[in-house]
Amino acid sequence: MPAGPLQGITDERELKRLRRKQSNRESARRSRLRKQAECEQLAQKVKELASGGGCHRHLLRL
């Protein structure tokens, strides 16, 4: 099948679509990693506060 002038436009659009798709995947991956790190940090903070004694117990009720 011979490639006409519209074939280049279609290929270019497809390439842009694939790049955008890959970029979105990477962005989502980074977002998940940030969220996981934040969750781990908060869990560690809860652990520290829970083992700190009665003076910080009121903070755990938040």
The 8 nearest C-alpha neighbors of each residue, nearest first, counted from 0:
[[1, 2, 3, 6, 4, 5, 7, 10],
 [2, 0, 3, 6, 4, 5, 7, 10],
 [1, 3, 6, 0, 4, 5, 7, 10],
 [2, 4, 6, 5, 1, 7, 0, 8],
 [3, 5, 6, 7, 2, 8, 9, 1],
 [6, 4, 8, 3, 7, 9, 2, 10],
 [5, 7, 9, 3, 8, 4, 2, 10],
 [8, 6, 10, 5, 9, 4, 11, 3],
 [9, 7, 11, 5, 10, 6, 12, 4],
 [8, 10, 12, 6, 11, 7, 13, 5],
 [11, 9, 13, 7, 8, 12, 14, 6],
 [10, 12, 8, 14, 9, 13, 7, 15],
 [13, 11, 15, 9, 14, 10, 16, 8],
 [12, 14, 16, 10, 11, 15, 9, 17],
 [13, 15, 11, 17, 12, 16, 10, 18],
 [16, 14, 18, 12, 13, 17, 19, 11],
 [15, 17, 13, 19, 14, 18, 20, 12],
 [16, 18, 20, 14, 19, 15, 13, 21],
 [19, 17, 15, 21, 20, 16, 22, 14],
 [20, 18, 22, 16, 17, 21, 15, 23],
 [19, 21, 17, 23, 18, 22, 16, 24],
 [22, 20, 24, 18, 23, 19, 17, 25],
 [21, 23, 19, 25, 24, 20, 18, 26],
 [24, 22, 26, 20, 21, 25, 27, 19],
 [23, 25, 21, 27, 22, 26, 28, 20],
 [26, 24, 28, 22, 27, 23, 29, 21],
 [25, 27, 23, 29, 28, 24, 30, 22],
 [28, 26, 30, 24, 25, 29, 23, 31],
 [27, 29, 25, 31, 30, 26, 24, 32],
 [30, 28, 32, 26, 31, 27, 33, 25],
 [29, 31, 27, 33, 28, 32, 26, 34],
 [32, 30, 34, 28, 29, 33, 35, 27],
 [31, 33, 35, 29, 34, 30, 36, 28],
 [34, 32, 30, 36, 35, 31, 37, 29],
 [33, 35, 31, 37, 32, 36, 38, 30],
 [34, 36, 32, 38, 37, 33, 31, 39],
 [37, 35, 39, 33, 38, 34, 40, 32],
 [38, 36, 40, 34, 35, 39, 33, 41],
 [37, 39, 35, 41, 40, 36, 34, 42],
 [40, 38, 42, 36, 37, 41, 43, 35],
 [39, 41, 37, 43, 38, 42, 36, 44],
 [42, 40, 44, 38, 43, 39, 37, 45],
 [41, 43, 39, 45, 44, 40, 38, 46],
 [42, 44, 46, 40, 41, 45, 39, 47],
 [43, 45, 41, 47, 46, 42, 48, 40],
 [46, 44, 42, 48, 43, 47, 49, 41],
 [45, 47, 43, 49, 44, 48, 42, 50],
 [48, 46, 44, 50, 45, 49, 51, 43],
 [47, 49, 51, 45, 50, 46, 55, 44],
 [50, 48, 46, 47, 51, 45, 52, 56],
 [49, 51, 47, 48, 52, 46, 45, 53],
 [52, 50, 48, 49, 47, 55, 53, 54],
 [53, 51, 50, 54, 55, 49, 56, 48],
 [52, 54, 56, 55, 51, 57, 49, 50],
 [53, 55, 52, 56, 51, 57, 58, 48],
 [56, 54, 53, 57, 58, 48, 52, 51],
 [55, 57, 53, 58, 59, 54, 49, 52],
 [56, 58, 59, 55, 60, 54, 61, 53],
 [59, 57, 56, 60, 55, 61, 48, 54],
 [58, 60, 61, 56, 57, 45, 55, 48],
 [59, 61, 58, 57, 56, 55, 45, 49],
 [60, 59, 58, 57, 56, 45, 55, 48]]
